[in-house]
Amino acid sequence: MRIAITCVFCFFAAGAFAQSRGVVTIVKDPMIDSLIAKRIVLNNMPSGSGTVKPGAVVSQVGYRVQVFYGSDRREVFSQQAKFKSLYPTLNTYITYKEPNYYLRAGDFRTRLEAQRLMNELRPEFPTLFIFREKINAPNLEYENDK
């Protein structure tokens, strides 16, 4: 009798823990579909149109001034705050390459522009270097466009 009860119990227990086969449920954020749709629209735009939407980020090779580097994350962020208080219009970028953090500023097309900023920053930040890297191209404002 015990064997029969044990067999019946095992039969029902196996049925309770069985998995349904062939059913896959995908859970995703609805923003994924909208991002895919935007990407398709951008890829279908003619490449030779020569127009860039306002606010669009265009990257190219340019120059940035390295303001600070060190291994202490808090120190890098405090130097960034100090720099932003002195120059609020310039963009700053923090990168991490083991074991140091690097604070770089500006998006300059020419080395001469970066050198001007470096000369201006020298009293506040003693260890300055100019690096050539991919930048976010700044908007050009000409007198004749107005």
Backbone hydrogen bonds, N-H to C=O, Kabsch-Sander energy under -0.5 kcal/mol:
donor,donor_aa,acceptor,acceptor_aa,energy
5,I,1,M,-2.2
6,T,2,R,-2.5
7,C,3,I,-2.4
8,V,4,A,-2.3
9,F,5,I,-2.6
10,C,6,T,-2.5
11,F,7,C,-2.2
12,F,8,V,-2.2
13,A,9,F,-2.3
14,A,10,C,-2.3
15,G,11,F,-1.5
16,A,12,F,-1.7
17,F,13,A,-1.6
23,V,20,S,-0.5
24,V,22,G,-0.6
26,I,24,V,-0.6
27,V,25,T,-0.5
28,K,26,I,-0.5
32,I,29,D,-1.6
34,S,30,P,-1.2
35,L,31,M,-2.4
36,I,32,I,-2.3
37,A,33,D,-2.1
38,K,34,S,-2.2
39,R,35,L,-2.2
40,I,36,I,-2.1
41,V,37,A,-2.0
42,L,38,K,-2.4
43,N,39,R,-2.2
44,N,40,I,-1.5
45,M,41,V,-0.6
45,M,42,L,-0.7
49,S,46,P,-0.9
50,G,47,S,-0.5
56,A,53,K,-1.9
58,V,56,A,-0.6
59,S,57,V,-0.5
60,Q,135,I,-1.7
62,G,133,E,-3.0
63,Y,108,F,-2.9
64,R,131,F,-2.4
65,V,105,A,-2.5
66,Q,64,R,-0.6
66,Q,129,F,-3.4
67,V,65,V,-0.7
67,V,103,L,-2.6
68,F,103,L,-1.4
70,G,101,Y,-1.9
73,R,71,S,-0.7
76,V,72,D,-1.7
77,F,73,R,-2.1
78,S,74,R,-2.1
79,Q,75,E,-2.2
80,Q,76,V,-2.0
81,A,77,F,-2.1
82,K,78,S,-2.1
83,F,79,Q,-2.5
84,K,80,Q,-2.8
85,S,81,A,-1.8
86,L,82,K,-1.4
87,Y,83,F,-3.0
90,L,87,Y,-0.9
93,Y,104,R,-3.2
95,T,93,Y,-0.5
95,T,102,Y,-2.2
97,K,95,T,-0.5
97,K,100,N,-2.4
100,N,97,K,-2.6
101,Y,70,G,-3.6
102,Y,95,T,-3.0
103,L,68,F,-3.2
104,R,93,Y,-2.9
104,R,102,Y,-0.6
105,A,65,V,-2.7
106,G,91,N,-2.8
108,F,63,Y,-2.5
114,A,110,T,-1.4
115,Q,111,R,-2.4
116,R,112,L,-2.0
117,L,113,E,-1.8
118,M,114,A,-2.4
119,N,115,Q,-2.4
120,E,116,R,-1.7
121,L,117,L,-2.2
122,R,118,M,-1.2
124,E,121,L,-1.0
125,F,121,L,-2.6
128,L,126,P,-1.1
129,F,66,Q,-1.3
131,F,64,R,-3.0
133,E,62,G,-1.7
133,E,131,F,-0.6
135,I,60,Q,-3.7
137,A,58,V,-3.6
137,A,135,I,-0.8
142,Y,140,L,-0.6
145,D,142,Y,-0.7
146,K,143,E,-0.9
